[in-house]
Amino acid sequence: MAAAGQSEDDDLVEEYIVDEELVKLLKSFELSATGIEEFVANGYDISALKIIEREEIEALLPPPHLADRTKCIAGLNEWRRSLGLPSVSTPLKTSNLQGTQNSDPPKVALGNLSRQQWNAKALINRSKKGRLIWEAYQITSILSRKDRIFITHLIIDEFVDEFGRLTREELACRATELKNIFPTVEQHVWYKPASYHDEKGKKIKLGRIAKGCLFDRNHNYRCATSVPPRIPGSDVQPSTSSAQPIVDVITADAVTAYQETKNWFRHHHGEFDDIKKRWEASCAVRLHETAKLERVTYQHLLDEYPVLRNTAGYQLVNLDFSFKHPTKTDLLFAKFADFRIRAKLVFPNEVPELGKPLLALLNKDISEDSRDCITTLLLFFIWPSTVMRLPNGRKWKPSLVESSESTILHLKTLADYETELSRLSRQNLLRGLPDYPVIVVVGPSIEHVNQFFVSYKDTAYKAETFIKALDITFKVYKAYGISFPSEANGPWSFMAYVFYDFEPPENGNKARILTLATHLRNQVPAQ
């Protein structure tokens, strides 16, 4: 649910319109789900498959999707021949084969042109489907969402593959070009900058981050030669300075001692000082074993190490995190106070209407814990909600409340504890999502919270302060490579970058993380 006061343009998401006939045909070629998704995401339909060229297929299905590419070309050739159409494969000899008098004009070779000449018009004219979209627009003056997505990908992807990401000035220039080519589509739909220069050359800040189709794609697209995609389910980013190479400190004796200690943990839950010593001694092997798991959840850890269910089990999590990231253990406590001051200056221009009542509470006389809790909550309100594909195949656009409740749950009384946690667990089950550690804050109102717990199913850790609860939760994720909640990946990745000095993830959140962090750093708190 979009926040009140937000325009439709402020809430634009890149959503795919699925052509069922297209999907059925591609499935008959035995393409993988990933391969089919590439065609859908780039706006292809049955008519486009009749004219698609091999070069376009190779761009859609680069390594490591060569098997999909082979199946696709073979399937398309057979299908197109059955319709009396030429094959998609480029013949080895061009003479004496298909007549050329009725063939489409060849693509314009842009490789020898300068960066400035790779403009929107040239790229659209170069693409068969681009030309078809423009010709259809001339008749109807309508550019569908599907066609807009294709044009966006066409303009950005080919440029990025050749020159790298577009600058702000180039994005603005492309938006102006596209406004001239497709006059009925507002320019800010393509690109809306965060600032502009007035007639006198003075820079005017609009108080928002840049947005628009071109902006999003420019930051999200990764060309075929970029870093290979991360293994699904792994949101763990490499530490820039402190991650210890775990495998280097593992010996045969350490593995034997680890197995003996692991068995010892199952029978000794009371002598916690002794448990901590043995736990610390076995960090290397345990983290190495955990790293082998796919789509690990905290339930895996609780099943393997029941001692973590102890009310002081978070101390063991802290030991593992400290071993893995020794320089990051106390960073949150050192940084949060300064962040809170700067955030109070930035949030008024970032928080949507739905979060304004929460923002207003920061001007009241409230406790430190309530102030910390509200400041953290507001991060979830300023993060744009996007449509995601659930494991069960359905699309879901989380509301701001759903995003925040994946991390922070406010209860007026502990009597509601089991009921509310069961509600969240049922919602996750229906969506095919795992349960996540949740920070439960208790108090008659959000500005009067006084109890803090980190809860995961039937396990709970009591924390002295809200910041301690936030620290415990973050370390559960990062110590064991557990993915952040899908609906709150942006805010969590932002906190990882700002509070713990982890690198931002190479996904659609990176641009927003860096922009917001820079905005915060540029604020000068009052003396």
C-alpha positions in Angstrom: 0.0 0.0 0.0 1.5 3.3 -1.1 1.8 6.0 1.6 -0.7 8.8 1.5 0.4 11.9 -0.3 2.7 9.9 -2.7 2.0 10.3 -6.4 1.8 7.4 -8.7 5.1 8.4 -10.2 6.8 8.4 -6.8 5.8 4.8 -6.4 6.9 3.5 -9.8 8.2 0.0 -9.8 9.5 -2.1 -12.7 6.8 -4.8 -13.0 6.7 -7.4 -15.7 3.5 -8.1 -17.7 3.6 -11.9 -18.4 2.6 -13.1 -21.9 1.3 -16.6 -21.1 1.5 -17.6 -24.8 5.2 -16.5 -24.8 5.9 -18.4 -21.6 4.2 -21.6 -23.0 6.3 -21.4 -26.2 9.6 -20.9 -24.3 8.8 -23.8 -22.0 8.3 -26.0 -25.0 12.0 -25.2 -25.9 12.9 -26.6 -22.4 14.3 -23.2 -21.3 15.0 -22.8 -17.6 12.9 -20.4 -15.5 15.8 -17.9 -15.5 16.0 -18.0 -19.3 12.2 -17.4 -19.6 12.4 -14.6 -17.1 15.0 -12.8 -19.3 12.6 -12.7 -22.2 9.7 -11.6 -20.1 11.7 -8.9 -18.3 12.8 -7.4 -21.6 9.3 -7.1 -22.9 9.4 -9.8 -25.6 6.2 -11.3 -27.0 5.3 -13.9 -29.7 5.5 -11.3 -32.5 9.0 -10.2 -31.4 10.2 -13.9 -31.5 9.3 -13.9 -35.2 11.9 -11.3 -35.9 14.5 -11.7 -33.1 18.1 -12.0 -34.2 20.8 -14.3 -32.9 22.7 -11.3 -31.5 19.8 -10.3 -29.3 19.5 -13.9 -28.0 23.2 -14.0 -27.2 22.7 -10.7 -25.3 19.7 -12.1 -23.4 21.4 -15.4 -22.5 25.1 -14.7 -21.9 27.4 -17.2 -20.1 26.7 -19.1 -17.9 23.4 -19.6 -19.7 24.8 -21.2 -22.9 22.7 -24.3 -22.6 19.6 -22.2 -22.5 20.9 -20.2 -25.5 21.4 -23.4 -27.5 17.9 -24.7 -26.7 16.4 -21.4 -27.5 18.0 -21.1 -30.9 17.2 -24.7 -31.8 13.6 -24.3 -30.7 13.1 -20.9 -32.4 14.5 -22.3 -35.7 12.1 -25.2 -35.7 9.2 -23.0 -34.7 9.9 -20.3 -37.2 10.4 -22.8 -40.0 7.0 -24.3 -39.2 5.6 -20.8 -39.8 7.4 -20.3 -43.1 9.8 -17.8 -41.5 13.6 -17.8 -41.8 15.8 -19.4 -39.1 17.3 -17.3 -36.3 20.7 -18.7 -36.8 23.1 -16.7 -39.0 24.0 -18.9 -42.1 27.7 -19.6 -42.7 27.3 -18.5 -46.4 25.1 -15.6 -47.3 25.0 -16.1 -51.1 22.4 -18.4 -52.8 20.4 -18.7 -49.6 17.4 -16.6 -48.5 16.7 -13.7 -50.9 17.6 -10.4 -49.4 15.4 -8.0 -51.3 12.7 -8.2 -48.6 15.0 -8.5 -45.6 15.1 -5.8 -42.9 17.9 -3.2 -43.0 21.0 -4.3 -41.1 21.7 -2.9 -37.6 23.5 0.4 -37.6 27.0 -0.2 -36.5 27.6 2.0 -33.5 30.9 0.6 -32.3 32.9 3.3 -34.1 30.8 6.2 -32.8 31.7 8.3 -29.8 29.9 8.2 -26.5 27.9 11.3 -27.3 26.6 9.7 -30.5 25.1 6.6 -28.8 21.8 8.5 -28.2 18.3 7.3 -27.8 17.3 7.7 -31.4 20.3 5.8 -32.7 19.7 2.9 -30.3 16.0 2.7 -31.1 16.7 2.8 -34.9 19.3 0.0 -34.4 16.8 -2.4 -32.9 14.0 -4.1 -34.9 11.7 -4.2 -32.0 12.6 -0.6 -31.1 11.6 0.5 -34.6 8.3 -1.5 -34.3 7.5 0.1 -31.0 8.1 3.6 -32.5 6.0 2.9 -35.6 3.1 1.6 -33.4 3.4 4.7 -31.2 3.1 7.0 -34.3 -0.3 5.4 -34.9 -1.7 5.1 -31.3 0.3 7.7 -29.3 0.4 5.1 -26.6 3.5 3.5 -25.1 2.5 0.5 -22.9 4.3 -0.4 -19.7 5.8 -3.4 -21.4 7.2 -1.3 -24.3 8.5 1.3 -21.9 10.4 -1.4 -20.1 11.9 -2.6 -23.4 12.9 0.9 -24.4 14.5 1.5 -21.0 16.5 -1.7 -21.2 17.5 -0.9 -24.8 18.7 2.6 -24.0 20.6 1.7 -20.9 21.9 -1.9 -21.5 23.7 -1.4 -24.8 25.3 1.9 -23.6 26.5 0.3 -20.3 27.9 -2.7 -22.2 30.0 -0.3 -24.3 30.9 2.6 -22.0 29.8 1.9 -18.5 27.1 3.6 -16.5 25.5 6.9 -17.7 26.3 10.1 -15.9 23.5 12.3 -14.4 23.8 14.6 -17.3 23.5 11.8 -19.8 20.5 10.4 -18.0 18.8 13.9 -18.2 19.7 14.1 -21.9 18.2 10.7 -22.6 15.0 11.6 -20.8 14.7 14.8 -22.9 15.3 12.7 -26.1 12.7 10.2 -25.1 10.2 12.9 -24.3 10.6 14.2 -27.8 10.3 10.7 -29.3 7.3 9.7 -27.1 5.6 13.0 -26.3 2.8 11.5 -24.3 5.2 10.0 -21.7 6.2 12.6 -19.1 9.9 13.3 -18.9 10.1 12.6 -15.2 8.9 9.0 -15.8 12.2 8.4 -17.6 14.4 10.4 -15.2 13.7 12.8 -12.3 17.0 14.3 -10.9 17.7 15.0 -7.3 18.7 18.6 -8.2 18.8 21.1 -11.0 20.5 24.4 -11.9 18.5 27.6 -12.2 19.0 30.3 -14.8 21.9 31.8 -12.8 23.6 28.4 -12.6 22.8 27.9 -8.9 22.3 24.3 -7.9 18.8 23.7 -6.4 18.3 20.6 -4.3 14.9 19.0 -4.5 15.3 17.2 -1.3 14.8 13.7 -2.8 16.9 11.1 -4.4 16.9 10.7 -8.2 14.4 8.3 -9.7 12.8 7.2 -12.9 13.0 4.2 -15.3 16.4 5.1 -16.7 17.9 5.9 -13.3 16.8 2.6 -11.8 18.0 0.5 -14.8 21.3 2.4 -14.9 22.1 1.3 -11.4 20.6 -2.1 -11.5 21.9 -3.4 -14.8 25.0 -5.5 -14.8 26.7 -6.2 -18.1 27.8 -9.7 -19.2 31.4 -9.0 -18.2 30.7 -7.8 -14.7 31.0 -9.8 -11.5 29.2 -13.2 -11.6 25.8 -13.3 -9.8 25.8 -14.2 -6.2 24.5 -17.6 -5.2 20.8 -17.3 -4.5 19.9 -16.9 -0.8 23.3 -15.3 0.0 23.2 -11.7 1.0 26.5 -11.8 2.9 28.9 -9.2 1.6 32.6 -9.6 1.9 34.2 -7.5 4.6 36.5 -4.9 3.3 39.1 -5.2 5.9 38.5 -7.6 8.8 37.1 -11.0 7.7 39.5 -13.7 8.8 40.2 -16.5 6.2 38.5 -19.2 8.2 39.8 -22.1 6.2 43.4 -21.1 6.9 43.1 -21.8 10.6 41.4 -25.2 10.4 43.5 -28.3 11.2 42.6 -31.9 11.6 43.0 -31.6 15.3 40.6 -28.6 15.3 38.0 -30.7 13.4 38.2 -33.5 15.9 38.0 -31.1 18.8 35.0 -29.4 17.2 33.1 -32.7 16.8 33.8 -33.6 20.5 32.8 -30.1 21.6 29.6 -30.1 19.5 28.5 -33.3 21.2 29.4 -31.8 24.6 27.2 -28.8 23.9 24.2 -31.1 23.6 24.5 -32.3 27.2 25.7 -29.1 29.0 23.5 -26.1 29.0 24.1 -24.8 32.5 27.8 -24.1 32.9 27.7 -21.1 30.6 31.3 -19.8 31.2 32.6 -23.1 30.2 30.3 -23.2 27.2 31.6 -19.8 26.0 35.2 -21.0 26.3 34.6 -24.1 24.3 32.4 -22.2 21.8 35.1 -19.6 21.1 37.7 -22.4 20.6 35.5 -24.0 17.9 34.5 -20.9 16.0 36.6 -21.6 12.9 35.3 -25.1 12.2 31.7 -24.2 13.0 31.6 -21.2 10.7 33.3 -23.2 8.0 30.6 -25.9 8.3 27.8 -23.3 8.4 29.1 -21.7 5.2 28.5 -24.9 3.3 24.8 -24.8 3.9 22.5 -23.4 1.2 19.8 -20.9 2.1 20.7 -21.1 5.8 18.2 -19.9 8.4 18.6 -19.5 12.1 16.6 -22.7 12.5 19.6 -24.6 11.1 21.8 -23.2 13.8 19.3 -23.9 16.6 18.9 -27.5 15.4 22.6 -28.1 15.2 23.5 -26.2 18.4 20.5 -26.3 20.9 22.7 -24.4 23.3 21.8 -21.3 21.3 18.3 -21.5 22.7 19.8 -20.5 26.1 18.6 -17.0 27.1 22.3 -16.0 26.9 22.8 -17.7 23.5 23.3 -14.3 21.9 26.7 -14.2 23.6 27.7 -17.2 21.5 26.5 -15.4 18.4 28.7 -12.5 19.3 31.7 -14.7 19.6 31.2 -16.1 16.1 30.7 -12.6 14.7 33.8 -11.3 16.4 35.8 -14.2 15.1 34.6 -13.6 11.5 34.7 -9.8 11.7 37.0 -8.8 14.6 37.1 -5.1 13.8 33.3 -4.6 13.5 32.1 -5.9 16.9 31.3 -2.6 18.6 30.9 -0.3 15.6 27.1 0.1 16.0 27.4 1.4 19.6 30.1 3.9 18.5 28.2 5.2 15.4 24.5 5.2 16.2 24.3 8.4 18.3 25.9 10.5 15.5 23.7 8.8 12.9 20.6 9.7 15.0 21.5 13.4 15.0 22.1 13.5 11.3 19.0 11.4 10.5 16.8 13.9 12.3 18.0 16.6 9.8 17.5 14.4 6.7 14.3 12.5 7.5 11.8 15.4 7.2 12.5 15.5 3.4 12.6 11.7 3.0 9.7 10.3 5.2 6.4 9.8 3.4 3.1 11.0 4.9 2.4 7.6 6.5 5.5 8.0 8.6 5.1 11.7 9.5 3.3 11.0 12.9 6.2 8.7 13.8 8.7 11.4 12.7 7.0 14.0 14.9 7.6 11.9 18.0 11.4 12.7 17.7 10.6 16.3 18.7 9.1 15.2 22.0 10.7 14.5 25.3 11.1 10.7 25.0 13.5 8.1 26.3 16.8 7.3 24.6 15.6 3.8 23.7 12.3 5.1 22.2 14.3 7.6 20.2 16.7 4.9 18.9 13.8 2.6 18.1 11.8 5.3 16.2 14.8 6.4 14.2 15.5 2.9 13.1 11.8 2.3 12.3 11.8 5.4 10.0 14.5 3.7 7.8 11.9 1.2 6.7 9.5 4.0 5.9 11.9 5.9 3.6 12.8 2.8 1.6 10.8 2.5 -1.6 8.7 -0.7 -1.7 9.1 -2.8 -4.9 7.2 -5.7 -6.3 9.0 -9.0 -5.6 8.5 -12.5 -6.8 7.7 -14.9 -3.9 9.0 -18.5 -3.8 5.4 -19.6 -4.4 5.4 -17.8 -7.8 3.1 -14.9 -6.7 4.0 -11.2 -6.9 4.0 -9.2 -3.7 4.5 -5.6 -3.0 5.1 -5.3 0.8 3.5 -2.3 2.6 5.6 -0.1 4.7 4.2 -1.7 7.8 4.9 -5.2 6.5 8.5 -4.2 5.8 9.0 -2.8 9.2 7.3 -5.6 11.1 9.8 -8.1 9.5 12.3 -6.5 11.8 10.6 -4.5 14.6 7.4 -5.5 16.3 5.8 -3.2 18.9 3.6 -4.7 21.6 1.7 -2.8 24.2 2.0 -5.7 26.6 3.8 -9.1 26.8 0.4 -10.8 26.8 0.3 -10.3 23.0 3.7 -11.8 22.5 2.7 -15.3 21.3 -0.3 -14.1 19.3 1.6 -11.5 17.3 4.7 -13.7 16.6 2.3 -16.5 15.5 0.7 -14.0 13.1 4.0 -13.1 11.5 5.0 -16.7 11.2 1.7 -17.6 9.5 2.2 -14.7 7.0 5.7 -16.0 6.2 4.4 -19.5 5.7 1.6 -18.4 3.3 4.2 -16.4 1.3 6.7 -19.2 1.2 9.2 -17.2 3.2 11.4 -18.3 6.2 10.9 -16.8 9.6 13.4 -14.1 10.6 14.7 -12.9 14.0 12.4 -10.1 15.1 13.1 -7.2 17.6 10.1 -7.1 19.9 9.8 -3.8 21.8 7.2 -3.6 24.6 5.6 -0.5 26.0 2.2 1.2 26.2 3.2 3.3 23.1 6.1 3.4 20.8 7.5 6.5 22.6 7.4 4.6 25.9 9.0 1.3 25.2 10.9 -0.2 28.0 11.5 -3.9 27.3 13.4 -5.4 24.3 13.7 -9.0 23.0 15.2 -10.7 20.0 12.7 -13.4 19.1 12.9 -16.3 16.7 10.1 -18.8 17.0 10.3 -20.2 20.5 13.8 -18.7 21.2 14.1 -15.3 22.8 17.1 -13.2 23.9 16.4 -10.3 26.3 18.4 -7.1 25.7 19.1 -4.2 28.0 18.5 -1.6 25.3 17.1 -1.3 21.8 20.5 -0.8 20.3 21.7 -4.0 21.9 18.7 -5.8 20.4 19.5 -4.4 17.0 23.1 -5.4 17.4 22.2 -9.0 18.3 19.8 -9.3 15.4 22.3 -8.0 12.9 25.0 -10.4 14.1 22.7 -13.3 13.8 22.4 -12.5 10.1 26.1 -11.7 9.4 27.8 -14.3 11.6 26.1 -17.2 9.7 25.4 -15.8 6.3 21.6 -15.7 6.8 19.8 -13.6 4.2 18.1 -10.4 5.3 14.3 -10.4 5.1 13.3 -10.0 1.4 10.8 -7.2 2.2 13.5 -5.3 4.3 16.7 -6.0 2.4 17.3 -2.4 1.6 17.2 -1.0 5.1 19.2 -3.9 6.5 21.9 -3.5 3.8 22.0 0.2 4.5 22.6 -0.4 8.2 25.3 -2.9 7.3 27.0 -0.2 5.3 26.6 2.7 7.6 26.9 1.1 11.0 29.3 -1.9 10.4 31.3 -0.8 7.3 30.2 -3.7 5.1 30.2 -3.1 1.3 26.8 -2.4 -0.2 25.3 -5.3 -2.2 25.6 -5.3 -6.0 21.8 -5.0 -6.5 19.1 -2.4 -6.9 19.6 -1.1 -3.4 23.2 0.0 -3.9 22.5 3.4 -5.4 19.9 4.3 -2.7 22.3 3.2 0.0 25.2 5.3 -1.3 23.0 8.3 -2.0 21.4 8.3 1.4 24.7 7.7 3.2 26.3 10.6 1.4 23.3 12.8 2.2 23.7 12.0 5.9 27.5 12.6 5.9 27.0 16.0 4.4 24.7 17.2 7.2 26.4 19.4 9.8 24.9 18.8 13.2 24.2 21.9 15.3 26.9 22.6 17.9 
